[in-house]
Amino acid sequence: MPRYTVDVTQDYSQPAEVIFRALSDHNRLSRVLGIPVKRVVDGRGDVNGEGSVRRMGLWPLTVEETVLSVVPNQAIHYRISKGGAPLSNHRGDLAFSKTGGGSRVSWTISFDAPPVLGAVVKQVLTQGLRLGLKRVKG
């Protein structure tokens, strides 16, 4: 199966710490992504940190994502741990950085999928992330 990559970057006038708080809180992601998102397993040390699991979407199209690692105000790494077929090897990475006027978030998602489906999913994810990141207010 081919590998697909989605890269979306958004600049903000707020500091990286403010944007990180908004995007690291599983229970606030519904407002960003426009779909139901709920933390179903607390992370170790931080409820939204490493090992935490969020359930996204509406049944029967739900997926669960597990946070692999978090570097506060700098990075979040996660993967789909349940659901998502026929996509496989899904991984998401958010990078937070300071800019002269605030901050920048780069969100990268990569996954394997059958050719036609993969192209459609890539387009949907790209559009969804672009719109969602514009909704973040901190």
C-alpha positions as CSV (number, residue, x, y, z in Angstrom):
1,M,0.0,0.0,0.0
2,P,1.2,3.5,-0.7
3,R,2.3,5.9,2.1
4,Y,0.5,9.3,2.3
5,T,1.5,12.3,4.3
6,V,-0.5,15.4,5.3
7,D,1.3,18.5,6.4
8,V,-0.6,21.6,7.7
9,T,1.0,24.6,9.3
10,Q,-0.8,27.5,11.0
11,D,0.6,30.7,12.6
12,Y,-0.8,32.3,15.7
13,S,-0.4,35.6,17.5
14,Q,-0.5,33.8,20.9
15,P,2.5,32.1,22.4
16,A,3.2,28.4,21.8
17,E,2.2,27.6,25.4
18,V,-1.3,28.8,24.8
19,I,-1.8,26.9,21.6
20,F,-0.2,23.8,23.1
21,R,-2.8,23.9,25.9
22,A,-5.6,24.1,23.4
23,L,-4.4,21.2,21.2
24,S,-3.1,18.9,23.9
25,D,-6.4,18.7,25.8
26,H,-8.3,15.8,24.3
27,N,-11.7,17.1,25.5
28,R,-11.2,20.4,23.8
29,L,-10.3,18.9,20.4
30,S,-14.0,18.5,19.5
31,R,-14.2,22.3,18.9
32,V,-11.1,22.2,16.8
33,L,-11.8,19.2,14.7
34,G,-15.6,19.5,14.5
35,I,-16.1,15.8,15.5
36,P,-16.7,14.2,18.9
37,V,-13.4,13.7,20.8
38,K,-13.3,12.3,24.3
39,R,-10.4,11.1,26.4
40,V,-11.1,7.5,27.4
41,V,-7.8,6.6,29.2
42,D,-5.8,9.0,31.3
43,G,-2.1,9.4,30.6
44,R,0.8,8.7,33.0
45,G,1.5,11.9,35.0
46,D,-0.7,14.1,32.8
47,V,-4.2,13.0,31.9
48,N,-3.6,14.1,28.3
49,G,0.1,13.0,28.2
50,E,1.9,9.8,27.3
51,G,-0.3,6.8,27.3
52,S,-3.5,8.7,27.2
53,V,-6.2,7.5,24.7
54,R,-8.8,9.6,22.9
55,R,-11.9,8.3,21.0
56,M,-12.8,10.3,17.9
57,G,-15.8,10.2,15.6
58,L,-19.2,8.7,15.6
59,W,-20.0,5.0,15.8
60,P,-19.4,3.0,13.6
61,L,-16.5,5.2,12.3
62,T,-14.7,5.8,15.6
63,V,-11.0,5.5,16.0
64,E,-8.9,5.6,19.1
65,E,-5.6,7.4,19.2
66,T,-2.9,6.8,21.8
67,V,-0.4,9.5,22.7
68,L,3.1,8.1,22.3
69,S,5.0,11.1,23.7
70,V,4.7,14.7,24.7
71,V,7.3,17.5,25.1
72,P,5.3,20.3,26.8
73,N,4.9,23.4,24.5
74,Q,7.0,21.7,21.8
75,A,5.6,18.4,20.5
76,I,2.9,15.7,20.6
77,H,3.2,12.3,18.9
78,Y,0.4,9.9,18.6
79,R,-0.9,6.9,16.6
80,I,-4.2,5.2,15.8
81,S,-4.4,2.3,18.3
82,K,-7.9,1.0,17.5
83,G,-10.0,1.2,14.3
84,G,-9.2,3.1,11.2
85,A,-9.1,0.2,8.8
86,P,-8.2,0.0,6.0
87,L,-5.7,2.7,6.9
88,S,-2.6,1.4,8.7
89,N,0.6,2.6,10.2
90,H,-1.1,5.9,11.1
91,R,1.0,8.4,13.0
92,G,0.4,12.0,13.9
93,D,3.0,14.6,15.0
94,L,2.4,18.1,16.2
95,A,5.4,20.5,16.4
96,F,5.0,23.8,18.3
97,S,7.5,26.7,17.8
98,K,7.9,30.3,18.6
99,T,7.8,33.0,15.9
100,G,8.6,36.7,16.0
101,G,4.9,37.5,16.4
102,G,3.6,34.5,18.4
103,S,3.8,30.8,17.4
104,R,3.5,28.2,14.7
105,V,2.0,24.7,14.7
106,S,3.0,22.1,12.1
107,W,0.7,19.0,12.1
108,T,1.9,16.0,10.1
109,I,-0.1,12.8,9.7
110,S,1.2,9.8,7.8
111,F,-0.5,6.6,7.0
112,D,-0.7,3.7,4.5
113,A,-3.8,3.1,2.5
114,P,-5.1,1.7,-0.7
115,P,-4.5,4.2,-3.6
116,V,-7.9,5.8,-4.2
117,L,-9.0,5.7,-0.6
118,G,-5.6,7.1,0.5
119,A,-5.9,10.1,-1.8
120,V,-9.4,10.9,-0.6
121,V,-8.5,10.5,3.1
122,K,-5.4,12.7,2.6
123,Q,-7.6,15.5,1.0
124,V,-10.2,15.2,3.8
125,L,-7.6,15.3,6.6
126,T,-5.8,18.3,5.0
127,Q,-9.0,20.3,4.7
128,G,-10.1,19.3,8.2
129,L,-6.8,20.3,9.8
130,R,-6.6,23.6,7.9
131,L,-10.1,24.6,9.1
132,G,-9.6,23.2,12.6
133,L,-6.3,24.9,13.2
134,K,-7.9,28.2,12.2
135,R,-10.5,27.7,15.0
136,V,-7.9,27.5,17.8
137,K,-8.2,30.5,20.0
138,G,-6.0,29.3,22.9
